[in-house]
Amino acid sequence: MSPERSLVDAAPSVFWLDDPARPPATAPLRGAVDADLLVVGGGYTGLWTALRALERHPGRSVVVLEAGRCGDEASGRNGGFADASLTHGFGNGCARWPEELAQLDRLGADNLRAIGETVARHGIDCNWEETGELTVARATHELRQLGEQAEAMTAAGHVVALLDEDQLRARLDSPTYVGGLLDQQGTALVEPARLAWGLRQACLDLGAVIHEHSPVVALEGDGTALVARTRRGRVRAGQVALATNAFPSLLRRLRLMTVPVYDHVLMTEPLTSAQLASLGWAGREGVGDAGNLFHYSRLTRDNRILWGGYDAGYHFGSRIARSLEQSDAVHTLLARNFFATYPQLEGLRFTHRWGGVIDTCTRFSAFYGTAYAGRAAYALGFTGLGVAATRFGADVMLDLLAGEETERTRLRMVREKPLPFPPEPLRYAGIQATRWSMARADRNDGRQNLWLKTLDRLGLGFDF
């Protein structure tokens, strides 16, 4: 079967959102209300902020304003990898904050554990599975790099195993794999939209007021408070947490700190028992490639395969549009690569195809700060590893709003900001040059050209 034929019946919609468990929308904001805390954005970052605020200070009045519906954007359409890393992986953390790495690893593990406890405490039906993750190598230079990473992680106290080709293919069989790295403790898999909906309900249960279909069009100071205006109302709050991530910030100075990139995804029909047996995959680990241009994949509760990644698309002027979420070229490329990876699944069809925007920053991991004399806080730039890190980001914002010096706010990782992206047209040219160079390095035994070496020396990058 050709890749094109495998996509014939694929619905152009997000599998996770195509779910009868999706809750009805709350009413839009109409009129004027007051609150102790206003949260702008109803994805993971905003929902965790509202929930943690109510857990830390019961009785506080919290209002959440969401432009669409909670969990409809990146929080509801991602791969569902809840990773313990707060730094977009061990390597990035080691390169940028080596003196804090042990502390960041501990905080990340504690954060992931707390998410699992929240899921259990609130009875969130999101199929939380502590599966761990396999990073697979398709080339010898990738396996060599994974070996170096395994040594560094082991020295830092992580429990990981470097697998040769036979060992890896006994766990997940593909003729394209030459080895891999197994980390059984650092990742849980989750149904992302259901996690967002569960957090939303937990916020409501604790007394938060959530207004969906209420985009904020302006934020301004008003004496000792801030006022957020929508088309039909306004919220006056003593403190504001900004959780808009990939979408244009209400703080203009942050507009060049992140760029929106498009990630595309496929979902297969459920595998038969024979098809699943042909893969192995008894551990049901989340899977990611070790290359610069990488795929990620995982099993669902009904044994479908989610398959995404590889091509992170940036559009001139940081353009965001619904029309960019579907791409015949990218989805066909994903399908072609899927069957090259798992030829034993020839004939399998895809039931859903989708895409959407996420944010990335030049250091790959979230950054934080305040505005309006400390009355507003923000967290953004999660770069594709925000399913778990957003909870940590929520606590950082609440610490900053409280003016508290905590273990979190003392971190250099929290205090520092990434370098901004340049304005257009340099931004577009630089990103395209980086993408081209990364693909070239994958084909050239990992050897970097002068452009990538320069970016590394400056601590800059582009990823998803």
N, C-alpha and C positions, 0 to 999 in steps of 0.2 A: 504494500500500500504506500502511495506517495505521501509525503508530509501534508500536502494540500488536501488530500482526501481524508486524512485523519482529523482534519479541522472542520470538515463540512458541517457537522452537526453541533459544533461548539457554540454555545450561547455567548454573545458579547457582554457578559456580565460577571460580577465577582461571585465565585462559588460561595464564599463565607457569608455574604450578605443575602444570598438567595436561600433564605432559611425561614421556615414558618415561626421560629422562635423570636424573630425580630420584633421588638416592642413597638407599639404605636408612638408616634411623635408627641412630644409635649407641646403646649401652646406657645406661640411666639410671644415675645415681650410686647406688652402694650401699656403705655403710661409710664409713670415714674415710680421707682422703688429705691430703697436704701438697703445697704448691706455692709457688714463688717469686711467681707472679702468678696471681690468679684473675680471670677476666673473666666478668661476669654479663650474659648476653644474647648470642645468636648471630645477630643481624642484621649489617648492614654495620659499624656502629660497633664491635661486639664482635669480629667476625672480623678487621677491619683492625687492631684493637688487638693481638690475639693474633699476627697475622702480622708486624706491625711490631716487636713485642717480640722475636720470634724472629730477625728480620732484624738488629735492632740489637744483640742480645745472644745469639748462638747458644749453645745448651746450657742456657739458662734453662728451668726447668720451668713450663709454662703450662697451666692448666686452664680450659676454657670450660664454663659451665653455661647451658643453654638450656631455657626452660620448655616449649617445644613442639619444633619441628624448625627447624634453622637456615634462615633465609630465608623462613619461612612467613608472616611478618607483613609490615610495610611494605616491607622490603627485597626481598620476592619478588613483590609485587603492584602496584608503582608503574609509572609510564609509561616508565621507563628513560632519563630525561634526565640524563646526567652533565654537569653545568654547572660551568664553571671558577669561577664566583662563590662566594666563601666568605661572602658577606654578603646572600644572597637577592636578588641582582641589583645592578646598577650604581647604580641610584637610591637604594636603601636604604643601600648602603655610603657613597655620597656624602653623604647626609643625616646619617648618624650618625658616621662616622669620616673626614671629608674629608682630614685631615692624614695619614692612613695609607692612603688609597685606592690610591696607586701601588704601595705595598708589598703590600697585600692582593691587588691584581690580579696582581702578579708571583708571589706565593706560590700563588694559585689556579691560574694557568696551569701552574706547575711541578707542582702536585699532580695536575692532570688528566693531564699528560704522564706522570707516574709511574704513574698507574693504567693507562694504555695499555701502558706497558712491563711492568707486572706481569702484565697479561692475556697479553701475548706470551711473557714468560719462563716462565710456568707453563702455557702452552698451554690457557688457559681458553676454551672454545667458547661465547662469549656474543654473537657477532656484533657486535663493537665497530666502530661506524661513526662516523667523525669528520665528521659531516654539517653542523654548524652549526645555527642556529635562525632561524626566521622569527617575528617578533612581528607579528601582523596587526591592523589597525585596522578596526573596523566603523562608525565614526562619525568625523566631521571633527575633533571635539575630541580624539579618541584619536590621530589622525594628527598633529595639531598637537603633542601631547605627545611623540609619538615623534620628531618633528623636533627638538624641544628636547633630547631624550635623545641623539639622533644627534650633535648638535653637541658636547654635553658629553663623550660617549664618544670622539669623534674628537680633541678637545682633549687627552684623557687618554691618547691613543696607541692606542686600539682601532681596528680596521679594520672599519667598518660602513658600510652603505649604506641611505639612505632611499629607499624605492620608492614611486612613485605607483601609482594604481590599475592602469593598463595594465601597468606593469612587474611588479607583484605577481601579477596574474592570468596573466601569461605563465609564472610559476613555479608557481603553484598557483591554479587557477581556481575562484572562488566569487563569485556575484553579491552577496554580503554584504560583500565586502572592498573598502575604499576606498584601501588603501595598506598599507605595512608597513615594518619594519626588518629588515634582513638582517645577521646576525652569523655569518660562516662559520667562525670560529675558536674560539668559546667553548663549544661543546657537542658532545658525542659521544652517540650512542644505543647502548643496550646491552639485552640481554635480562636483566632484573633478577634473576630467580631463578637463572639459570645463572651470573651473576656471583657471587651469594652462594654457590652450590654450589662454584664454582671456588675461591673464597677459602677455604671450609671445607676442601677437599681440600689446598690449599696449606699450610694450618695443620697438618693431619694429617701431611703429608709432611715438615714441618720439626720434628715431634715434639710438637706440642700434643696434649693429651688433651681430647676433646670428649664431654660427657655431655648428650644430648638427653632430653626429657621429664623434666627435673630442675629444677622451679621452686624458686627460693630463697625461703624463708619467713621467714628472719631473718638479720641481719648484726650481729655484736657484737664488741667488742674483747676480746682475750685476751693481756694483757701487751704484747709487742712485735709481735703479729700480729693478724689479724682472722679470725674464724670465720664462714663462711656455712653455714647449715643448710638442707637439703632435707628432705622427708618421710622419706627413707630413708638419709641420710648427711650428711656434713659435709666441708667443705674448710677447712683452716687454711692461710692464706697470708700472706706478708709484706706483699703489696700487693694491692689490689683495684681493678679498673676497672669502673665501673657503666655499662652500656650498655642500659638498659631503655627509654629514650626515651618513647614515648607511654604506657607502662604505669606504674602507681604506683611511685614511687621507693622504694627501701629507706631513703632519707634523708627523714624526714618533713618537714624544712624545705623540701624542693623540691616538695612536693605542689601548691602554688599557683603555681609558676613556669611551668608549662605546662598546657595543656588538650588533651584528645583531641578531634579532629574527624574526621568520616567523609567520605571521598572515594569517589565512585562512578565506575565505569568500564564501558565496553562494548568488545567486540572484534567486528569484522565477519568474515564469511567472506572467503576470498581474492578479490581483485578479478581480473576478466578483463583481458586486455591492452587491450581496448577501453575498459573502465571506467577503468583507470589512465591511458590516453592522454587521456581526457576531462578529467582533473584536471591533467595536466602533471606536476608534482612530480618532475621529473627529478633534482633535487638531493637528494631524500629528506630534507629538513631536518625537524627537530622543529618543531612549530608551537604557538604559544600566543597567545591573544587579549590585547589591550592593556587590556581593560576590568577593572573591579574584580571582577566575576563572570566568570570566564574559563574557556574550554575549552582543553585541550591535546590534541594528536593527533600521531601518527607512524605510519610504515609499519613492518611487520615484515619479516622476511627472505622470507616467502612472500606479501608484498603484501596483507596484511590492514591495516585501519586500527584503531588503538586510539584511542578517543575518551572523554575523561574530564573531570572537573572540574565547574565552574560552581556547584554547590551544596555548600558545606562545612557539614555538619550537626553541631551541638553538642547534646548531650542533658544535661538537668538533672543536677547532681551529678557531672559528668564521667563519666557512665555509659558503660561499655564492655560490649558483649554481642554474641555471634554473630548474634542475631536482627536487629541493626541493620545488618548488612552487605548485606542485600537489601532494596531499596525499590522497589516497583512504580511509585510516583509519581516518584521521582527518575530511575530508569532510563527510564521513558517520556518524561520531559522531555528527557533526554539524546538519546534517539532522535529526538524531534521536532526538536530543535535541529540534529542531524546532517543530517537531510534538508533543513532550511531552508538550511543552509550549502552542501550539495552536492546540489542537486536532480537533477543528472545521474545520481546513483547510486540513484534511485528503484527499488525492487524488491530492493535488497541486503538481506541478512539478517544478524542478529547471532548469533554462535555462543556467546558467553560474556558474562555479566554478573556484576559483583562489586562489592564495596565493602570498606572497612576503615578502621581508625583510624590517624591519624598525629598527631604532636604539633606544637603551635604555641606560640610565646611572644610576648610583647608587642613584642619588637624584630625578630621574624621570622627571625632567624638564631641559630645555635647559641651556647650559653654554656657555661662551664667552671668547675670549681672542685675543691676538695679537702675532705676530712673526716677524722675520726679521726687528727688530728695529722699529716696529709699521707700517711697510709697508704692512703687511698682517694681516687680521682679520678672525676669524672663529666663527661660531655658529652651535652647534650640540647637540644631546642628547634630542630631543623633546619628545621622548617616547610616540608616538601615539596621542598626542594632538598638532600637529604642523600646522593644516590647518590655524588657525588664528595666532598662536604665531610666526610663521615664519616672518610675517610682522614686528612685534616688534623686532625680532632678526635681521632683515635687518637694521632697524634704529640703533640698538645698534652697529652693525659692522661699519656702516657709521660714527657714532659718534666716535668710537675708531680710525678709520682710519684718521679722521680729527683732532684727538688729543683734542677733545672737552670734557670738563666736563659738562655733562647735567644731567637732572633729572634721565635719564635712567642709565648713567654710574656711578652715585653716589650710586645706589642701591647695597646693600650687595649681593642680589641675582645675580647681574651681576658681581660683583667683585670677588665672591668666585667660586671655582671649586669643583666639586664632587670628592670623593675618587675614584681612579681607580679600575677596576676589577683586580684580581690577574692573573698572567700568567697561561697557561695550565701546568699540568692537573687540578690545583686547581680551575681554573675558571669554567670548565665544571662541576666538582664535586659540587662546591658551588651553581651553578645555578640549577642543578638537585635537590639538597637537598632543595633549596628554593621552587621550584615548587611543590615538594612532600609535603612539610610542609604546603604550602598555600592550597593545595587541602585537606589535612587532617584537617586544621582549618575550612574549609567550611563545612566539614562533622561532626565537633565536636563542634557545637554551637559557632564557632568563637574563640575557645580557642587556643592560640598560644603555640607551643612547645618551648623548650629552644633555638633552632636555630633561630626562628623568633624573639623571645624576645631579643636575642643578637644583631641581625641585627638592630632592632629598636633602641636599646641603642646606637649603633654606627652610626645611621643615614644612614644605607645602605639598598638597596633593589633591587628588580628585578620586572619589570612590562612591559606592552606593551600598 
